[in-house]
């Protein structure tokens, strides 16, 4: 018969049990502990990555909202400054238009005064001019 149960079989069975116990203590437990530790490390790295990715996304969203607020604030300041400059330009234009109108009015008054003076002295000036023309004509014919 091929398989006989005798004393060597029992010794081999005991020898196998001792070898398996030693193998379990020397190899299987440390390897199993190392695999468990490695799995825990991988899980912690994965959870840290997920947590850091979520923090990164939150910080990116916060940075974008800060940039958007800064853009809005800058646009408001620019609009305010443009409005102030426009108002100042309009005020200066109105002031210079008023000064120009005053100078035009003053020139009109001056011209009107000179015109009235010229009209008031028109007869006298015409007489002086006529006398001057007669004097020149007489002086020119006497030569």
C-alpha positions in Angstrom: 0.0 0.0 0.0 1.0 3.5 -0.8 0.1 5.2 2.5 0.6 3.6 5.8 0.0 5.1 9.1 2.9 4.2 11.4 5.2 6.0 13.7 7.1 7.9 11.1 3.8 9.4 9.8 3.0 10.6 13.3 6.6 12.0 13.7 6.3 13.7 10.3 2.9 15.1 11.3 4.4 16.5 14.5 7.4 17.7 12.6 5.1 19.5 10.1 3.1 21.0 13.0 6.3 22.3 14.7 7.6 23.6 11.3 4.2 25.3 10.6 4.2 26.9 14.2 7.8 28.1 13.7 7.0 29.4 10.2 3.9 31.2 11.6 5.9 32.8 14.4 9.0 33.7 12.4 7.5 34.6 9.0 3.8 34.8 8.8 3.1 37.1 11.8 5.8 39.6 11.0 4.8 39.7 7.3 1.2 40.0 8.3 2.0 42.8 10.7 4.1 44.5 8.0 1.3 44.2 5.5 -1.2 45.6 8.0 1.1 48.5 8.8 1.7 49.1 5.1 -2.1 49.1 4.4 -2.6 51.5 7.3 0.1 53.8 5.9 -1.5 53.7 2.5 -4.9 54.4 3.9 -3.5 57.4 5.9 -1.7 58.8 2.9 -4.9 58.4 0.8 -7.0 60.1 3.5 -4.3 62.9 3.9 -4.4 63.4 0.1 -8.1 63.7 0.1 -8.1 66.1 3.0 -5.3 68.2 1.4 -7.1 68.2 -1.9 -10.3 69.4 -0.2 -8.3 72.2 1.6 -6.7 73.1 -1.7 -10.1 73.4 -3.4 -11.4 75.5 -0.5 -8.4 77.8 -0.6 -8.6 78.2 -4.4 -12.3 79.1 -4.0 -11.4 81.6 -1.3 -8.6 83.1 -3.3 -10.9 83.4 -6.3 -13.6 85.2 -4.2 -10.9 87.5 -2.8 -9.7 88.3 -6.4 -13.3 88.9 -7.5 -13.9 91.2 -4.5 -10.7 93.1 -5.3 -11.7 93.5 -8.9 -15.1 94.8 -7.9 -13.5 97.2 -5.5 -11.0 98.4 -8.1 -13.8 98.9 -10.7 -15.9 100.9 -8.1 -12.9 103.0 -7.2 -12.1 103.6 -10.9 -15.7 104.4 -11.7 -15.8 106.8 -8.7 -12.6 108.5 -9.9 -13.9 108.7 -13.5 -17.1 110.3 -12.2 -15.1 112.8 -10.1 -12.9 113.7 -13.0 -15.9 114.1 -15.3 -17.6 116.3 -12.7 -14.4 118.3 -12.3 -14.0 118.7 -16.1 -17.7 119.8 -16.4 -17.2 122.3 -13.5 -14.0 123.7 -15.2 -15.8 123.9 -18.6 -18.7 125.7 -17.0 -16.3 128.1 -15.2 -14.4 128.9 -18.4 -17.6 129.2 -20.3 -18.8 131.7 -17.8 -15.5 133.6 -17.9 -15.7 133.6 -21.7 -19.3 134.8 -21.6 -18.2 137.6 -19.2 -15.4 138.6 -21.5 -17.8 138.6 -24.5 -20.3 140.7 -22.6 -17.5 143.1 -21.5 -16.4 143.4 -25.1 -19.9 144.0 -26.2 -20.3 146.8 -23.6 -17.0 148.3 -24.7 -17.9 148.2 -28.3 -21.4 149.6 -27.5 -19.8 152.4 -25.5 -17.3 153.2 -28.3 -20.1 153.1 -30.8 -22.3 155.4 -28.8 -19.3 157.7 -28.3 -18.6 157.6 -32.0 -22.2 158.4 -32.8 -22.3 161.2 -30.3 -19.2 162.7 -31.8 -20.2 161.9 -35.4 -21.1 165.4 -36.3 -18.0 166.9 -34.8 -15.8 164.2 -36.4 -17.4 164.7 -39.8 -16.8 168.5 -39.5 -13.2 167.9 -38.5 -12.7 165.5 -41.4 -14.4 167.9 -43.8 -12.1 170.7 -42.6 -9.1 168.5 -43.0 -10.0 167.5 -46.5 -10.6 171.1 -47.5 -7.3 172.1 -46.0 -5.5 169.4 -47.9 -7.3 170.2 -51.1 -6.4 173.9 -50.7 -2.9 173.1 -49.8 -2.6 170.7 -52.7 -4.0 173.3 -55.2 -1.7 176.0 -53.9 1.4 174.2 -54.8 
